Amino acid sequence: MKLEKTIAQTFLKTKPLKCSYIKDNYEERLLLPITKKNNFNIIDKLTKLGFRRNIDYMYLPVCKDCSKCISTRINVKNFTTSKSQKRNINKNKQIRFVQKEPNREEERYLLFRKYLQFRHSDGMMLKMTKKDFNNFFYNTPSKSRVYDIISSSNNLVGSILLDEMSDALSAVYSFFDPTISKNGLGIYLILKSIEQVRRMHKQYLYLGYWVKESKKMNYKKSFNSIQLFIEGNWVSD
């Protein structure tokens, strides 16, 4: 499927910026703005071509002399839970995974800030105001779903934003309480999202980019039935 035949719109290209994944590298991105009028087909088609959604645009790294950002997805139909993942589910059996609990907007934003301060203290997202966060997480140009994980004491301990596609869900962003590190809440959110893909009778869960040199992304390779988008094709790892 060629890009120019798939999307008849104008793409933009960013200037070189500091790379989000590899120290001392610079990245360039191909961008396509999206609106509520053109969202579903564009998100669906471009995600299958290795793009990712960020707020109101789709993007693809097009860096000079570097192609280390590899788009990933799990083929849920072939996925089987590993022993360590079963232990993760058992460890978190008191936690509820639910679709966006009402009246938790403030709690969700504060948890998002806490997560960033612990895990991504040098990232640009720390500059997001509550209004920015609301536009990012709730007022999306896509058909999206927010799921929460709630502790046995009824505290919000994590959330994930998923875009709905024709045959998949795409994990746009997730965050969790970083002080509960032993519970593996990030992995738990993905495992529960896989269950949701199955409930919706879809096939894939997109996980975004994997960069071999980034330790923060190693968890993606821990899921079996992972597929990588390499030279225009989805290839089983």
C-alpha angles and dihedrals in degrees: 000000000000118000096226092054093046101052122031096196139099118269124208128213125214126224116251111287133179109285115252093211113030122049116241092010126116126216136207124197137203108222136196119184115224132202135187088263098059101022111108101049094040095048091045096049099039094047088056087053094055100268125133131211120237115180103302103351141059118230142190126190110242100173123168114253092356133090100160097124103093121183114231139197137172118235093223094191089065098035120120125185115248124222092257091049091051088053089051092054091047092049090054098041091120091058120093122221108206139161110263107312112224124250095021098107095113092043091049093051093048091050090049090054092047091051093051093048091054101037109022107022092151096048128112092235091075086075092063114118122212089263090052090050092050091053090047098047107027112016095056125158088225138071096264142165131207119209126190134201113217124196126228087259089057096251123141106245102167148000138195131198114214128187116214117229133179094267103007153032118239121210103225098174141340136185136178143178103293092198090069092062097145092065096064092225094172091059090043091056090054093047091052090046089054088055089051092052088055093048089054091049093239128138112221143045112201114213103184126235128351120201116189093212094053113088090195089067100048091098091071092067091054090075116086120224088041115159127202126208103231126169093342098313137092107240127188110239 
